[in-house]
Amino acid sequence: MGLDNGESSLELVKYLLMGNTSAALSAVNRAAWGGTDLRQLHKQTTELLRGVMHLQWGSEGAVDLSEDVTGQLKELLGNLPPWRIVRGLKIWGEVNMRYDAPSTLPLELAVVEICEDTAPPAAQSAPAAPPARAAAPAQPSRAPSSPTPAQRRAPDAARPAAGTQGQPSGQRRPAPDPAPISELGTKWLAAVKVLGRHKGKKYNLGALLRDCKANAVSLEGNTLVLGFSNKANLERMQEEMEDPGSRRQVSEAVTESFGATYEFRLTMANGGGATANTAKTAQQSSLVRTALGMGARVLEEIEE
């Protein structure tokens, strides 16, 4: 079997069968970032899982794989319970990739379900003969999965994130910072890259957060302080952070990149602005927003 991008599929199969959730999720996203067709990744992974099943029950003649791939799959068999192979193939095979713009989300949900389900089926005896339909484990009931990173949309970076008040109308890419980027800044850029594929309630989250330069991000205790260069982007991000879904997406991306969970404070890079945890300010009222859209300026805010 000719496997384009076969290394990605083979790597993913190994992580799935070993139950390594984090590594399997990373493998799916690396393949997506590298431009791999997700439908093709799903198909190739299904074929490899099928190959493992045949090798487990001695039906090697039904496997159309190269000797190198077959050898690597055989190395996995000694450490795998047979029920995991069948269950993994069944769950992965049920993933529906028939969408115009495939998302990583269906594959990510299948990864979590396969890797996190470590209990063997109740009263399931180990298969002693070549595959038989009766030996397949019962389909586990699917409880509603906890929310995972939102479905990746088609790139919408062409939509301007910056405001029109004295700012360029097109999407502005930040120029490299003249000063060396700190470890904190490097982690922040990684989180922004992930959020570039996520849309909040109204705006693309990565497009808004690219306005926070790497050297304008700092830590104050357990709070991540985000300094914005553009006030319009700050206000839009404050609005997004008030939406539970948008806030969760940002928190998950930051946790993945930083390895820890933080609160957030949004501010202007020169020290102005407000936190994302405060209530709506006067600028977020429809009346004031209308005035701002007509060219008005806020001279002073008084917090009560």
C-alpha angles and dihedrals in degrees: 000000000000109000117196108199084008094156090064092051094045092048091049093050091053092052092045094052093044090052094238100153098178095048093045092051090049091050091054093050094044089055091049093048090049091058098255114159103248092211089056091047090052093048095048093046090051090052092050092049088050089051091053090052092053092046091050092057098039099257096127092146090069092057117094100193135123118265091248094053092043090052093051092049092050089056089063096053098076092061100042130090107227093233091063091058094052094042092048092050092048095049094043092047091055093059110118111221096166097120130119091235108029116216129208089231099086090050092046092052091050090049092054093046093050098043100040095048099085100153117098118234114277115266091359113153119208112264111253099181138049113293116303128179091234091059095059113111118251115265107261115235110258111231115199106279119234113254113281129190107311122263112285110245130204109280110279098175087123088076108093112246097185120082124252095236102108093324132107111269095222127075108279119213113211115247117234111279112251092223121069113271113247125225088257090053092049091054090048092053089051091053091048090051090055092047090052086082095050128083120205127204092299111349141046103263096210092051091055095044094049084076086072104083118217091248092049092065119091142164124239106182106298094345124097108214113209116198114204124203094201121055094206090057090048091054093046091050091049088055091049093049090057088063110084093217095052092044091051092052092052092046093050093049092049092046091051094050100037099035091229140073120247141180115238134232118188117204143150115272089243092056102269127113133067140265125272091232096062125095121265113294126221090262090065094062116106092238094054092043089054091051091048090051089056092055102270120145130216108234099182141001121207117198116212 
